[in-house]
Amino acid sequence: MEIRFRNNYPATVSVAVMFYSPGTCGQHGNWGTRGWWNIAPGQMAHVLNTENRFMCYYAEAGDGARWVGNFGPMYVYRNSFDSCLNLGSTAAIGRVGTRQVDTGGKNTIVNLNP
């Protein structure tokens, strides 16, 4: 399944995702983490292919708006990253909660709305 994000917010939004990946992250929490996709207003980005119907995301806009939730938390970094849920490092700038998405097993577009 393809996961895409559409930015319906009036500022550029940066997105990080958390996805089930026991083959890669089995010893580190079973969930992979990746970021960042910078998506301009009105634009869309393909961020992930997954076979699992659940994935999570965190997003933040340059004006301070954030899309957070109760899942995770996951470590985030200032620069692009590709890691596992329980692999933190001194390079992390923090830990954030994520929102869960149930794709229902279908290609999904997540809309980032104001």
Secondary structure, 3 states (H helix, E strand, C coil): CEEEEEECCCCCEEEEEEEECHHHHHHHCCEEEEEEEEECCCCEEEEEECCCCEEEEEEEECCCCEECCCEEEEEEECCCEEEECCCCCCCEEEEEEEEEEECCCCCEEEEECC
